[in-house]
């Protein structure tokens, strides 16, 4: 695991899972937390997924070019 880009990819995927679990937990619990934070958590999840996908695409591209 010496590749720093791979570590960033793993951290980005973990961030996606954490934000997803927070959103699901808030949705399941309902109440005031869900009303205040559901849209914000969805935006954070989408942004984290975008970063993760971009990092994965960069990683695959660099692997194919031999860098």
N, CA, C and O atoms as a GROMACS GRO file, in nm:
protein
  268
    1UNK      N    1   0.082  -0.120   0.000
    1UNK     CA    2   0.000   0.000   0.000
    1UNK      C    3   0.086   0.125   0.000
    1UNK      O    4   0.054   0.223   0.067
    2UNK      N    5   0.194   0.122  -0.075
    2UNK     CA    6   0.280   0.236  -0.080
    2UNK      C    7   0.237   0.342  -0.179
    2UNK      O    8   0.297   0.449  -0.184
    3UNK      N    9   0.134   0.315  -0.259
    3UNK     CA   10   0.089   0.410  -0.360
    3UNK      C   11  -0.001   0.516  -0.294
    3UNK      O   12  -0.109   0.483  -0.245
    4UNK      N   13   0.042   0.642  -0.293
    4UNK     CA   14  -0.038   0.746  -0.226
    4UNK      C   15  -0.174   0.770  -0.294
    4UNK      O   16  -0.271   0.805  -0.226
    5UNK      N   17  -0.182   0.750  -0.425
    5UNK     CA   18  -0.310   0.769  -0.493
    5UNK      C   19  -0.411   0.662  -0.451
    5UNK      O   20  -0.530   0.689  -0.436
    6UNK      N   21  -0.362   0.540  -0.431
    6UNK     CA   22  -0.449   0.432  -0.384
    6UNK      C   23  -0.500   0.462  -0.243
    6UNK      O   24  -0.616   0.433  -0.211
    7UNK      N   25  -0.415   0.518  -0.159
    7UNK     CA   26  -0.458   0.555  -0.024
    7UNK      C   27  -0.566   0.663  -0.030
    7UNK      O   28  -0.663   0.658   0.045
    8UNK      N   29  -0.549   0.761  -0.121
    8UNK     CA   30  -0.651   0.865  -0.136
    8UNK      C   31  -0.783   0.807  -0.185
    8UNK      O   32  -0.890   0.850  -0.142
    9UNK      N   33  -0.776   0.710  -0.274
    9UNK     CA   34  -0.897   0.645  -0.324
    9UNK      C   35  -0.970   0.574  -0.210
    9UNK      O   36  -1.092   0.583  -0.198
   10UNK      N   37  -0.895   0.503  -0.129
   10UNK     CA   38  -0.955   0.431  -0.016
   10UNK      C   39  -1.019   0.530   0.082
   10UNK      O   40  -1.129   0.506   0.131
   11UNK      N   41  -0.949   0.639   0.110
   11UNK     CA   42  -1.005   0.740   0.201
   11UNK      C   43  -1.131   0.804   0.142
   11UNK      O   44  -1.226   0.832   0.215
   12UNK      N   45  -1.132   0.828   0.012
   12UNK     CA   46  -1.250   0.886  -0.052
   12UNK      C   47  -1.368   0.790  -0.045
   12UNK      O   48  -1.481   0.831  -0.020
   13UNK      N   49  -1.342   0.662  -0.066
   13UNK     CA   50  -1.450   0.562  -0.057
   13UNK      C   51  -1.501   0.549   0.086
   13UNK      O   52  -1.622   0.533   0.107
   14UNK      N   53  -1.413   0.556   0.182
   14UNK     CA   54  -1.456   0.552   0.323
   14UNK      C   55  -1.540   0.675   0.355
   14UNK      O   56  -1.640   0.664   0.427
   15UNK      N   57  -1.502   0.790   0.302
   15UNK     CA   58  -1.580   0.912   0.324
   15UNK      C   59  -1.720   0.898   0.266
   15UNK      O   60  -1.817   0.942   0.327
   16UNK      N   61  -1.731   0.837   0.149
   16UNK     CA   62  -1.862   0.814   0.087
   16UNK      C   63  -1.947   0.726   0.178
   16UNK      O   64  -2.065   0.755   0.202
   17UNK      N   65  -1.888   0.619   0.228
   17UNK     CA   66  -1.963   0.526   0.313
   17UNK      C   67  -2.006   0.595   0.443
   17UNK      O   68  -2.118   0.575   0.489
   18UNK      N   69  -1.918   0.676   0.501
   18UNK     CA   70  -1.952   0.745   0.627
   18UNK      C   71  -2.068   0.842   0.605
   18UNK      O   72  -2.162   0.844   0.683
   19UNK      N   73  -2.060   0.922   0.500
   19UNK     CA   74  -2.168   1.018   0.473
   19UNK      C   75  -2.298   0.944   0.440
   19UNK      O   76  -2.406   0.987   0.481
   20UNK      N   77  -2.288   0.834   0.366
   20UNK     CA   78  -2.407   0.755   0.334
   20UNK      C   79  -2.471   0.699   0.462
   20UNK      O   80  -2.593   0.704   0.477
   21UNK      N   81  -2.390   0.647   0.552
   21UNK     CA   82  -2.443   0.592   0.676
   21UNK      C   83  -2.506   0.701   0.763
   21UNK      O   84  -2.610   0.679   0.826
   22UNK      N   85  -2.444   0.819   0.766
   22UNK     CA   86  -2.505   0.931   0.840
   22UNK      C   87  -2.641   0.968   0.782
   22UNK      O   88  -2.737   0.991   0.855
   23UNK      N   89  -2.648   0.972   0.649
   23UNK     CA   90  -2.775   1.004   0.584
   23UNK      C   91  -2.881   0.899   0.608
   23UNK      O   92  -2.997   0.932   0.634
   24UNK      N   93  -2.842   0.773   0.598
   24UNK     CA   94  -2.939   0.665   0.623
   24UNK      C   95  -2.984   0.662   0.768
   24UNK      O   96  -3.101   0.639   0.797
   25UNK      N   97  -2.890   0.687   0.858
   25UNK     CA   98  -2.926   0.691   1.000
   25UNK      C   99  -3.021   0.805   1.031
   25UNK      O  100  -3.117   0.788   1.107
   26UNK      N  101  -2.996   0.920   0.972
   26UNK     CA  102  -3.086   1.034   0.991
   26UNK      C  103  -3.222   1.009   0.930
   26UNK      O  104  -3.324   1.047   0.987
   27UNK      N  105  -3.223   0.945   0.814
   27UNK     CA  106  -3.350   0.914   0.747
   27UNK      C  107  -3.430   0.814   0.828
   27UNK      O  108  -3.552   0.827   0.844
   28UNK      N  109  -3.361   0.713   0.881
   28UNK     CA  110  -3.430   0.610   0.959
   28UNK      C  111  -3.485   0.668   1.088
   28UNK      O  112  -3.596   0.633   1.131
   29UNK      N  113  -3.408   0.756   1.151
   29UNK     CA  114  -3.453   0.816   1.276
   29UNK      C  115  -3.557   0.923   1.256
   29UNK      O  116  -3.640   0.948   1.344
   30UNK      N  117  -3.553   0.987   1.140
   30UNK     CA  118  -3.649   1.094   1.112
   30UNK      C  119  -3.627   1.211   1.206
   30UNK      O  120  -3.516   1.232   1.256
   31UNK      N  121  -3.728   1.285   1.228
   31UNK     CA  122  -3.723   1.394   1.324
   31UNK      C  123  -3.651   1.518   1.274
   31UNK      O  124  -3.638   1.542   1.154
   32UNK      N  125  -3.605   1.596   1.369
   32UNK     CA  126  -3.546   1.726   1.341
   32UNK      C  127  -3.413   1.715   1.267
   32UNK      O  128  -3.385   1.794   1.177
   33UNK      N  129  -3.330   1.616   1.305
   33UNK     CA  130  -3.201   1.600   1.238
   33UNK      C  131  -3.220   1.575   1.089
   33UNK      O  132  -3.150   1.633   1.007
   34UNK      N  133  -3.313   1.490   1.055
   34UNK     CA  134  -3.338   1.457   0.915
   34UNK      C  135  -3.386   1.579   0.838
   34UNK      O  136  -3.343   1.602   0.726
   35UNK      N  137  -3.475   1.657   0.898
   35UNK     CA  138  -3.527   1.776   0.830
   35UNK      C  139  -3.418   1.878   0.804
   35UNK      O  140  -3.416   1.942   0.698
   36UNK      N  141  -3.327   1.894   0.899
   36UNK     CA  142  -3.224   1.996   0.886
   36UNK      C  143  -3.108   1.953   0.796
   36UNK      O  144  -3.050   2.038   0.728
   37UNK      N  145  -3.074   1.824   0.793
   37UNK     CA  146  -2.949   1.782   0.733
   37UNK      C  147  -2.960   1.687   0.615
   37UNK      O  148  -2.857   1.652   0.557
   38UNK      N  149  -3.077   1.644   0.576
   38UNK     CA  150  -3.087   1.541   0.472
   38UNK      C  151  -3.032   1.592   0.338
   38UNK      O  152  -2.956   1.521   0.273
   39UNK      N  153  -3.070   1.711   0.296
   39UNK     CA  154  -3.021   1.762   0.168
   39UNK      C  155  -2.872   1.791   0.172
   39UNK      O  156  -2.801   1.766   0.074
   40UNK      N  157  -2.824   1.843   0.282
   40UNK     CA  158  -2.682   1.873   0.296
   40UNK      C  159  -2.599   1.744   0.290
   40UNK      O  160  -2.495   1.740   0.224
   41UNK      N  161  -2.645   1.640   0.358
   41UNK     CA  162  -2.573   1.513   0.356
   41UNK      C  163  -2.576   1.451   0.217
   41UNK      O  164  -2.478   1.387   0.176
   42UNK      N  165  -2.687   1.468   0.143
   42UNK     CA  166  -2.693   1.415   0.008
   42UNK      C  167  -2.593   1.488  -0.082
   42UNK      O  168  -2.527   1.426  -0.166
   43UNK      N  169  -2.582   1.619  -0.066
   43UNK     CA  170  -2.484   1.695  -0.145
   43UNK      C  171  -2.342   1.653  -0.112
   43UNK      O  172  -2.259   1.638  -0.202
   44UNK      N  173  -2.313   1.633   0.016
   44UNK     CA  174  -2.180   1.588   0.056
   44UNK      C  175  -2.148   1.450  -0.002
   44UNK      O  176  -2.036   1.425  -0.046
   45UNK      N  177  -2.249   1.361  -0.002
   45UNK     CA  178  -2.228   1.227  -0.057
   45UNK      C  179  -2.200   1.234  -0.206
   45UNK      O  180  -2.110   1.165  -0.256
   46UNK      N  181  -2.275   1.314  -0.277
   46UNK     CA  182  -2.253   1.327  -0.421
   46UNK      C  183  -2.115   1.384  -0.450
   46UNK      O  184  -2.046   1.337  -0.540
   47UNK      N  185  -2.074   1.484  -0.374
   47UNK     CA  186  -1.941   1.542  -0.392
   47UNK      C  187  -1.832   1.440  -0.361
   47UNK      O  188  -1.733   1.431  -0.434
   48UNK      N  189  -1.849   1.363  -0.254
   48UNK     CA  190  -1.750   1.261  -0.219
   48UNK      C  191  -1.745   1.151  -0.325
   48UNK      O  192  -1.637   1.102  -0.356
   49UNK      N  193  -1.859   1.113  -0.379
   49UNK     CA  194  -1.861   1.013  -0.486
   49UNK      C  195  -1.791   1.066  -0.610
   49UNK      O  196  -1.719   0.992  -0.676
   50UNK      N  197  -1.813   1.193  -0.643
   50UNK     CA  198  -1.747   1.252  -0.759
   50UNK      C  199  -1.596   1.249  -0.742
   50UNK      O  200  -1.523   1.211  -0.834
   51UNK      N  201  -1.549   1.288  -0.625
   51UNK     CA  202  -1.404   1.287  -0.599
   51UNK      C  203  -1.350   1.145  -0.608
   51UNK      O  204  -1.245   1.122  -0.668
   52UNK      N  205  -1.421   1.049  -0.551
   52UNK     CA  206  -1.376   0.910  -0.554
   52UNK      C  207  -1.369   0.858  -0.697
   52UNK      O  208  -1.272   0.791  -0.734
   53UNK      N  209  -1.470   0.887  -0.777
   53UNK     CA  210  -1.471   0.839  -0.916
   53UNK      C  211  -1.359   0.904  -0.996
   53UNK      O  212  -1.293   0.837  -1.075
   54UNK      N  213  -1.337   1.033  -0.978
   54UNK     CA  214  -1.229   1.102  -1.049
   54UNK      C  215  -1.094   1.042  -1.011
   54UNK      O  216  -1.009   1.020  -1.097
   55UNK      N  217  -1.074   1.017  -0.883
   55UNK     CA  218  -0.947   0.956  -0.840
   55UNK      C  219  -0.929   0.816  -0.898
   55UNK      O  220  -0.819   0.778  -0.938
   56UNK      N  221  -1.036   0.739  -0.904
   56UNK     CA  222  -1.028   0.605  -0.962
   56UNK      C  223  -0.994   0.612  -1.110
   56UNK      O  224  -0.912   0.534  -1.159
   57UNK      N  225  -1.057   0.704  -1.182
   57UNK     CA  226  -1.029   0.720  -1.325
   57UNK      C  227  -0.884   0.761  -1.346
   57UNK      O  228  -0.817   0.710  -1.436
   58UNK      N  229  -0.834   0.853  -1.264
   58UNK     CA  230  -0.694   0.895  -1.274
   58UNK      C  231  -0.601   0.778  -1.246
   58UNK      O  232  -0.501   0.759  -1.316
   59UNK      N  233  -0.634   0.700  -1.145
   59UNK     CA  234  -0.552   0.584  -1.109
   59UNK      C  235  -0.546   0.484  -1.224
   59UNK      O  236  -0.438   0.434  -1.259
   60UNK      N  237  -0.661   0.454  -1.283
   60UNK     CA  238  -0.665   0.359  -1.394
   60UNK      C  239  -0.587   0.414  -1.514
   60UNK      O  240  -0.514   0.340  -1.579
   61UNK      N  241  -0.602   0.542  -1.543
   61UNK     CA  242  -0.530   0.602  -1.654
   61UNK      C  243  -0.379   0.595  -1.632
   61UNK      O  244  -0.304   0.560  -1.724
   62UNK      N  245  -0.335   0.626  -1.512
   62UNK     CA  246  -0.193   0.623  -1.483
   62UNK      C  247  -0.137   0.480  -1.487
   62UNK      O  248  -0.023   0.459  -1.527
   63UNK      N  249  -0.218   0.385  -1.447
   63UNK     CA  250  -0.175   0.245  -1.453
   63UNK      C  251  -0.161   0.197  -1.596
   63UNK      O  252  -0.071   0.119  -1.628
   64UNK      N  253  -0.249   0.244  -1.683
   64UNK     CA  254  -0.244   0.202  -1.823
   64UNK      C  255  -0.124   0.264  -1.896
   64UNK      O  256  -0.066   0.202  -1.984
   65UNK      N  257  -0.088   0.386  -1.858
   65UNK     CA  258   0.022   0.454  -1.925
   65UNK      C  259   0.158   0.412  -1.866
   65UNK      O  260   0.262   0.447  -1.921
   66UNK      N  261   0.156   0.340  -1.757
   66UNK     CA  262   0.279   0.289  -1.697
   66UNK      C  263   0.347   0.384  -1.601
   66UNK      O  264   0.464   0.364  -1.567
   67UNK      N  265   0.276   0.489  -1.557
   67UNK     CA  266   0.335   0.584  -1.464
   67UNK      C  267   0.324   0.535  -1.321
   67UNK      O  268   0.368   0.603  -1.229
   0.00000   0.00000   0.00000
